[in-house]
Amino acid sequence: MGITMNKIRLAILLVMLAAGISFGGMPLPFYDNFDLYAHDTPMTNLASNGWYASDSRVKVETNTVHSGKAVVLPDVAILSNNISSTASKVWTDFHIQPTLGLEPPVPQTTVSSFVGYVNTNGYLVVAISNGGWYICSNQLNNTPATPLQTNGFTRISICQDLSFNPPKFAIFVASNLVAQGLSSPANVRLYSSFSVDNRDGSAYVDDVLISTAIPPGLTSDLDGNGIADAVEIQMAGITGVMKRGTLLLFQ
């Protein structure tokens, strides 16, 4: 799963979509802030909540958190959760304190619709359909994006539209839009798992939300048209095409 490498300063974030629904996967919306689990609970003991961990060192802890409790991923460890969804548009929202990494080889994936890592400058870098990487270094209004830190949590929000071939996605870093209309590296149409794969040092994950609705708090309007960027991404796929007025929406 993902990119196989020897030990290197790299935290790879995977939102993995397979060509089928994971039996027994968690339904949407899915949310876990890990606050209900005792300190030092191994994530390998939480299969009933859909979580999988590569070993018992992946634990719930109270020392480094965004709020309440978080999960620590030590060197060379994986945290993932199986998801069962047929939705065409899915949001993945979480807080992460990553390790910073060197650029891996050109992504060769046929199973993951989102593959990303945090480079040594603290910018999220994501795989795109042409076999390369896209650096999320600027916000929608061309101001510099907020770098991710190794000593604090940053919010990452990803909206994937699986109705396209290949799927398209947009990314918010620290609640601000940094990329839109990107094409996924693989043409997979069903959301089946969320994974964080840490390759060096310790990384931390908190407040995981996977939903078909816009995550709370994404209210920034970087294009200044009076409509929140997240609303434009949800409704139109890109910003700058919706007009202000009365909107009736039935779901």
DASULLIN-V117997 format. One record per residue. N is the residue number from 1. RES is the residue in three letters. PHI is phi in whole degrees, 0 to 359 (* if undefined). OMEGA is omega in whole degrees, -180 to 180 (* if undefined). Layout:
n->{N N}
res->{RES RES}
phi->{PHI PHI}
omega->{OMEGA OMEGA}
//
This chain:
n->{1 2 3 4 5 6 7 8 9 10 11 12 13 14 15 16 17 18 19 20 21 22 23 24 25 26 27 28 29 30 31 32 33 34 35 36 37 38 39 40 41 42 43 44 45 46 47 48 49 50 51 52 53 54 55 56 57 58 59 60 61 62 63 64 65 66 67 68 69 70 71 72 73 74 75 76 77 78 79 80 81 82 83 84 85 86 87 88 89 90 91 92 93 94 95 96 97 98 99 100 101 102 103 104 105 106 107 108 109 110 111 112 113 114 115 116 117 118 119 120 121 122 123 124 125 126 127 128 129 130 131 132 133 134 135 136 137 138 139 140 141 142 143 144 145 146 147 148 149 150 151 152 153 154 155 156 157 158 159 160 161 162 163 164 165 166 167 168 169 170 171 172 173 174 175 176 177 178 179 180 181 182 183 184 185 186 187 188 189 190 191 192 193 194 195 196 197 198 199 200 201 202 203 204 205 206 207 208 209 210 211 212 213 214 215 216 217 218 219 220 221 222 223 224 225 226 227 228 229 230 231 232 233 234 235 236 237 238 239 240 241 242 243 244 245 246 247 248 249 250 251}
res->{MET GLY ILE THR MET ASN LYS ILE ARG LEU ALA ILE LEU LEU VAL MET LEU ALA ALA GLY ILE SER PHE GLY GLY MET PRO LEU PRO PHE TYR ASP ASN PHE ASP LEU TYR ALA HIS ASP THR PRO MET THR ASN LEU ALA SER ASN GLY TRP TYR ALA SER ASP SER ARG VAL LYS VAL GLU THR ASN THR VAL HIS SER GLY LYS ALA VAL VAL LEU PRO ASP VAL ALA ILE LEU SER ASN ASN ILE SER SER THR ALA SER LYS VAL TRP THR ASP PHE HIS ILE GLN PRO THR LEU GLY LEU GLU PRO PRO VAL PRO GLN THR THR VAL SER SER PHE VAL GLY TYR VAL ASN THR ASN GLY TYR LEU VAL VAL ALA ILE SER ASN GLY GLY TRP TYR ILE CYS SER ASN GLN LEU ASN ASN THR PRO ALA THR PRO LEU GLN THR ASN GLY PHE THR ARG ILE SER ILE CYS GLN ASP LEU SER PHE ASN PRO PRO LYS PHE ALA ILE PHE VAL ALA SER ASN LEU VAL ALA GLN GLY LEU SER SER PRO ALA ASN VAL ARG LEU TYR SER SER PHE SER VAL ASP ASN ARG ASP GLY SER ALA TYR VAL ASP ASP VAL LEU ILE SER THR ALA ILE PRO PRO GLY LEU THR SER ASP LEU ASP GLY ASN GLY ILE ALA ASP ALA VAL GLU ILE GLN MET ALA GLY ILE THR GLY VAL MET LYS ARG GLY THR LEU LEU LEU PHE GLN}
phi->{* 78 253 268 217 286 304 203 290 204 244 261 257 240 250 253 245 249 279 163 268 287 295 81 290 284 283 263 283 242 217 210 256 68 286 278 262 289 305 76 290 292 293 293 266 244 299 294 262 88 280 233 229 291 199 286 285 281 226 283 210 246 275 232 219 276 202 66 227 217 248 260 247 285 306 58 213 231 238 210 217 280 238 244 208 248 294 273 227 227 258 239 229 200 249 220 246 266 266 267 228 279 295 283 299 307 295 241 227 242 236 242 273 216 224 213 215 252 280 291 269 88 266 289 237 236 284 232 291 275 86 243 237 242 268 273 262 231 278 303 270 69 276 300 289 286 293 285 245 273 239 192 271 233 277 240 229 236 250 246 253 274 281 272 230 284 301 247 212 233 227 247 243 55 72 242 290 242 200 210 69 282 264 293 288 223 270 239 246 231 283 235 196 243 220 238 241 260 245 198 63 232 243 226 230 211 52 271 232 235 204 272 259 297 298 301 90 273 248 295 228 289 271 67 263 85 239 304 303 295 295 295 297 295 271 240 91 217 271 87 246 275 247 291 156 272 241 253 228 238 231}
omega->{178 -175 180 -178 169 -178 -180 180 -172 170 -179 177 -179 163 -166 178 180 -178 180 -178 178 178 -179 180 -178 179 176 1 176 179 174 175 174 -175 -178 -176 -180 175 179 175 177 178 175 179 -174 -180 -180 176 176 -175 172 174 -176 175 -172 177 176 -169 167 180 -177 -174 -179 -172 166 175 176 179 -180 177 176 174 178 -179 177 -180 -177 171 179 177 177 -179 177 -177 172 -177 179 179 -175 173 173 -172 -179 174 -177 167 -168 157 -179 -170 172 -178 176 177 176 -175 175 -176 173 -174 -176 179 176 174 -180 174 179 -175 -174 174 179 -180 174 179 -172 177 178 -166 -178 178 -179 -179 177 -178 -179 -174 180 174 -178 -179 176 170 -178 176 177 177 173 -176 176 180 179 -178 174 179 175 179 -176 174 -180 176 -174 179 179 179 -1 180 176 -179 175 -175 171 173 -176 176 178 -176 -180 179 177 177 178 179 -176 -180 -180 179 177 -162 -180 -180 -176 178 174 -177 170 -176 -178 -174 -179 178 179 174 -176 -179 -180 170 -179 176 176 -168 173 -179 178 177 180 172 178 -172 -177 -180 -173 178 171 -178 178 178 180 -179 -180 177 178 178 -179 -173 -173 179 178 178 173 -179 178 178 178 180 -179 -179 174 -176 178 -180 *}
//
